[in-house]
Amino acid sequence: PDRLTAMLLRCGGRRRPPPLERRNSGAVAPRSIHVLRTVDSLVRWRRDLDGDLGLVPTMGALHEGHASLLRRARRENGVVAASIFVNPTQFDPVRDDFDRYPRHLEADVAALRDEGVDAVFAPDARELYPCGTEDSFRVVPPAVLERRAEATARPGHFAGVATVCAKLLTLARPRRAYFGQKDALQCAVLRRMVRDLHFDAAFELEVRVCETVREHDGLAKSSRNAYLSETERNAAPVVFRALQTARDAWRAACAKEAEDSTSIMGVVVPAAPILAAATAVLEAEPLVTEVEYLSLADYDTMADIDAVPVRRRRNADGIPRQDDETTPVAIISVALKLGTVRLIDNLPFVAA
């Protein structure tokens, strides 16, 4: 087997999907990549750069979801960097899986090189938390965001995410940073952090949120899919199927309102039957052992809503905007246990 396959075989444990697929056949020598293990080496490397930098923060165990972020970053920037860091401050020490989170650094670096990434920052915890994780400063999201569904399910998680991303953004100073839609509240927290802490003004940082990449049966790509047994993996598409059922219920209600009304501006669809449609799908799957939350929320703020508009004419700040058919009017999110494995997913509501 090639080096990537050998790395996977040495990982052992439960069945796991391979990290990011290698793209080089070996006929052409792959380009080099700067592997930066310290804060000082990252700062020195960044100081010498010309042109826009795109940054893709990751925790490693790379898959096609990460690849989509890297490829978009490559299209939009002259230089692309990734980070690989399993951040201890975003894991609950009792309930979470920090110790068993998959780590394939050598294979990940090789795959990043094959994707044309120019540099990877892969520090250890002492580099980013020189005073230790308990005695370091934190970036704490405002209380209103900590009351959102995923935040209440994982107390302290988003303070850890915000803290490590603030460090990475400060050190790398990218023009654009790329995150996946699957972690919807994370994206909302980071958009708010970038605005409130003036990263956008300091180095014109833009947060790019990219569409969730899925398996052929709809399961969202995730490093934690490696924890699923074969039976659980076969049942896992129920998560996306439930979200699709809810979205289709909303679209059907929108179509009925359009038939019955001379104008759909200001028309809303109640949330309760939409959530009930998704719940029915989940309850029919016996391997779903717990639904932590099923949330229908405003797309920008992630605040739960009682009704979904057919169209939206204003953004989260109340500023009128053009009625864009591709702009989500809401988002449905779910966190559940399939067996013992926690899965999350979401689906923005966009008009058909």
N, C-alpha and C positions, 0 to 999 in steps of 0.2 A: 504493500500500500504506500501511497505518497505520504509526505511528512504530516499533512493535515489529518489524514485518516489515522496515522499512527498516534497523533496526539489524542484523538478522540478515543481510540481503543485504550489508551492508558488512563483515561478519565474514570472509567468504570461506572458503577452505580446503576440507576435505572435507565431504561431506554431514553435516549435524548436525541433531538434533531441535531444535525451537524451545525457548527457555526457557519458564518458567511461562506458561501461556496467560492472556492478558488476559481479565478477567471483566467489565470495564465496556464497555458498548456505545457510550458517548459521550453518551447521552441525559441522564444525570445527572452533574453535575460530581463527579469523584472526590474523596475526602477527602484532606487533606494528610498528609504524612509528614515527620517530622524526619530529616534526613540529617546524621549526626554524623560528622565526619571526624577529630576529635582526641579524645584521652583526656580532656582537660579538658571538652570539650563533652558527652561521654557522662556524666561524673561530675556535671556541673551538671544535665543533664536528669534523671538518676536521682534526684538529691537532692530534686527537686520532685514526685516521683510519690507518689500514694496508691494503695493496693490492690496486689494480687499482680501480679508481672511474670513473663511467660513469655518465655524466650529461645530462639531457634532459631539456633545457630551454623551458618554455611555458608561455602563458598568461592565462592559465586556460580554462574553458569551454571544458574540455577534451572529446575527441572522439576517434574512432578507429585509426585514423591517429596517434595520440599521443601514443596509445597503441602499435602500431608497433614499434615506436622508443624505448619505454620502454622495450619491450620484447627483442629487439636486444641488448640494453644496458645490460640487465640481462644476456644474453648469453655470452657477451664478457667481463664482468667485475665482480669483486668480490663484489663490492658495487655499488648501483645505487641511485642517487639523482635526483630529479626534482625541478624546480623552478616554482612558479606561481606568476607572476607580470605583471599587465597590465601597460605597460611602457608609461607614458604620453609623453615622448619626441619623440616618433615615430609617434604620431598622429598630423595631421594638426588641429589646434584649430577651424578652420572654416569649413573645408570640411569633416573631419573624424568623427568617431563614438565613441570617447573615453567614453563619459558619458553613452552610451547605450550598450557598449560592454558587452556581457554576463559574469556574475560573479557568480560562484557556489562553493565557496571555500570549504564548509563543504562536499559537495558531491564529489568534486574533490579529497580532501584528503582521503576520504574513498575509492574511486576507486584506488588511488595510492597505498594505503595500501594493497588492494586486489591483485594488480599487483606485490606485493613483493618489492615495492620501500622502501629503507631504511630510507630516509629522504626527506622532502620537505622544501624548503626555500621559504617562503611566506611573504616578507616584505611589508611595506607600502612605499609610495614615500619618506617620510622623512628619511628612513633608507638608501636608495640608492642615494638620492639627498639631503644631509643634508643642503646645502646652497640654496636649491630651484632649480627648473628645469631651471630657466632663468639664474642663476648666477653660474652654475656648469660647470666644464670643459667638453668638448665634444671630442669624437673621430670622426674625419671627414674623410670619404673615399676620396681617390684621385679623382681629377676632371674627370679623364677618366672613372671612374665607375659611377660618378654622371651624366654622359651623356648617360647612358644606358636607355632603354625604360621605365622600371618601375621607375627608379630614377627620370627621367624628369616628369613623371606623378605624383610623390609624393615628391616634393622638401622637403629636410630635413629629410625625413623618415629614410634613411639608416644611417645618422649620429646618429639618436636616437637608431637604432638597434645596430650599432657598439658600441656605448657608453655603453648601458646596458649590452651587451654581454661581453664587456671587463671587466666590473665590476664583473659580475657573474663568469667569468673564472678566474679572479684574486683571488677572494674570495674562490672559491671551488677548484681550481687547479685540474681539472679532468684529467685523462689520455685520455679520449675520450669524445667528445661532439657530440650530435646527433640532426640533423635537417632534415626536410622534403624537398624533391625535389620540392614540389609545389611552394615554395618560392625560385625560382631558382636564382634570382639576390642576394637575401639575402645570399644564400649559397656561391656564388662567392665572395661577399664582405667579409664574415667571413673567408673563406679560405685565402684570401689575407691578412686580418688583422692579423690572426694567424701567417702567415709567416713574414709579415713586422714588427710586434711588437715582434717577437721572442718568442711567447707563445710556439711554437713547441720546441724550444731549452730550454726554462726555465723549463718546466715540461713535455716535450715529448708529448705535446697535439696533438691529431689527431682529425680532423673534419670528422665525418661520415655523409654522405648524403644518406638518405634512400628513397626508391621508394614511390611515392605518393599512398596513399590508397584511393580507390574510392567506391562510392555507387554501387549498382548492375547495375545501368544504366550509369555508367561512370562519374558521377559528382564527382569532387574531394572533399573529406571530408574537411570541414572547419567549424569553429565556426560561421562564418558569414552566413552560409546557413540557420541559424535560422531566418534571416531577410526575407527570401523568402516567399511570399504568396503561397498558394496551386497551383495557376495557374502558377506562376513564377517557382515554383519547378518542375512542369511537363515539362516546356520548357527548364530547365537548362541543360539537357544533350547535348543540341546543342553545348555547349562550347567544350566538349571533342570530339564530333563528327566532328567538324570543324578541330581540331588538327589531328585527325586520318585521315581525308580526305587528309590533306596536307602531312602527312607522307606517306600515300599510294601512292600519286602522285610521291613523291621522289623515293620510292621503285620501282614503275613501270618504271620510267625513268632510274634508275640504271640497272634494268633487261634488258632494251632495249640497253643501252650502253654496257652491258656485251655481248649481242648477236652480236653487230656490231663491237666490238673492240677486237683485239688480247690481249690487256692488259688494265685493268681498272685503273692502277696506274696513278695518276695525272688527271683522268677524273673528270669533275665537272658537276653538273646539275644546270641550272639557277634557281635563287630564285623566280623570278617573277611568273611563272606559278604555283609554289608550294603555294605561298601566295594567288594567285587568286583562287585556289581550296578551300582554307579555307574561304576566303571572301564570295564566293558564298553560302556556307552553312550558314554563319551567316546572310547574307542579306535575306535569305529565312525565317528567324524567326522574326515575327513582334514584339515580346516582347524585342528583342535586340534594345535598344533605342540609344546606343552609343558604338562605338568601339574606345577605347582610343588609343590602339596600337595593331598591329599584327606584331610581330618581328621574323625574322629568323636569328639566331645568332650562333657564335662559342660557343660550349658547355663550354669551359674552361673560356673564357674571357667575354662572353655575348656581344661581339661586333657584330653589324649587319654585315651580309655578303651578297654579290651579287650572290654567287653560292655555292652549297653544294657539297663537294667531295663525290665520291662514296666510297672511303676508305681514311683513314688518317694514315700517317706513322710517324708524328711528333707531339709532344705535344705543349702546348702553348708557351713554352720557346724555341722551335725549336730543341729540343733534339729528335733524332730518337727513336722510340719505336716499340715494336712488334705489328704487325697488329692484333689487338684483335677484333674479331667479335662482342664482347659485348660492345666495347667502343663507346660511342656516337660520331658522327661526327659533329652534330649540334643540336640546340634545337629551337623549335618554341614556342613562348609565346604569350599570349593574355591577355588583360584586357578590360573588357566591362561592360556596365550597362545592367542588365536584369530588366526592369522596372526602379526602383531607386536603386537597389542593385548592388554594384560593385563586380564582380567576376574576379579572375585571375586563370590561369592554364597554363601548359606548357607540352610539350612532347619531350623528347630527340629522336633524329633520330638514330636508331640502325638498322643495316642491318637485313633483314628478314632471 
